Amino acid sequence: MSKPYSEDLRERVVAAVEGGLSRRQAAEVFDVGVSSVIRWVQRFRATGSVAAKPMGGARGVIVGYGTVWRFFEREDITFKKKRAGGRTRAA
């Protein structure tokens, strides 16, 4: 999983948009995605912060190792690649 952009970059991008740059222009100037700029500005206007949300985690759900394996077994989910069936080989 990739790391979030620095808070410094986020602040500079949001400041540029608040200073009059369009979101697309700010994305081009700072070489980040337009959707990222849109999210950062929305977050700043809603909360006053541009800090990244926490990453990872399992939404507070704690399960045992065996529980996960039993689930996969019961649902017949495997991790092996399946061979393509029905192909004919060249003789």
C-alpha positions in Angstrom: 0.0 0.0 0.0 1.4 3.4 -0.9 2.0 6.2 1.6 -0.2 9.3 1.8 1.1 12.6 0.4 2.9 14.9 2.9 0.8 17.3 4.9 3.0 20.1 3.6 2.1 19.4 0.0 -1.6 19.1 0.9 -1.5 22.5 2.6 0.3 24.1 -0.3 -2.2 22.7 -2.8 -5.2 23.7 -0.8 -3.7 27.2 -0.3 -3.3 27.5 -4.0 -6.9 26.6 -4.7 -8.1 28.9 -1.9 -5.9 31.6 -3.5 -7.7 31.5 -6.8 -6.2 28.6 -8.8 -8.7 26.1 -10.2 -8.4 22.5 -8.9 -7.2 21.3 -12.3 -4.5 24.0 -12.5 -3.3 23.2 -8.9 -3.1 19.5 -9.8 -1.0 20.3 -12.8 1.3 22.8 -10.9 1.9 20.4 -8.0 1.9 17.2 -10.2 -0.9 15.4 -8.3 -4.2 13.9 -9.4 -7.2 16.2 -9.9 -9.3 13.9 -7.7 -6.8 14.2 -4.9 -7.0 18.0 -5.0 -10.8 17.9 -5.0 -10.8 15.6 -1.9 -8.2 17.7 -0.1 -10.1 20.9 -0.6 -13.4 19.2 0.4 -11.8 17.9 3.6 -10.3 21.2 4.4 -13.5 23.1 4.0 -15.4 20.5 6.0 -13.0 20.0 8.9 -10.3 22.7 8.6 -7.6 20.1 8.3 -5.8 18.6 5.3 -4.3 15.7 7.3 -4.6 12.2 5.8 -7.1 9.8 7.3 -5.6 6.8 9.1 -4.7 3.9 6.7 -5.2 0.2 7.1 -6.9 -1.6 9.9 -9.9 -3.9 9.8 -12.6 -1.5 11.0 -12.0 -2.6 14.6 -13.0 -6.2 13.9 -10.7 -8.7 15.6 -10.8 -12.3 14.2 -8.6 -15.3 14.7 -6.3 -16.8 12.1 -8.2 -20.0 12.0 -11.5 -18.2 11.5 -10.3 -16.6 8.3 -9.1 -20.0 6.9 -12.4 -21.7 7.8 -14.3 -19.0 6.1 -12.3 -19.4 2.9 -12.7 -23.2 3.1 -16.4 -23.0 3.6 -16.8 -20.6 0.7 -14.5 -22.7 -1.5 -12.1 -19.9 -2.1 -8.6 -21.0 -3.1 -5.4 -19.1 -3.7 -4.1 -21.3 -6.5 -4.4 -20.3 -10.1 -6.9 -22.3 -12.0 -5.8 -24.0 -15.2 -7.6 -22.9 -18.3 -9.9 -25.7 -19.3 -11.0 -26.8 -22.7 -7.9 -25.7 -24.6 -6.4 -27.8 -27.2 -2.7 -28.3 -27.5 -0.8 -28.1 -30.7 0.5 -31.5 -31.7 
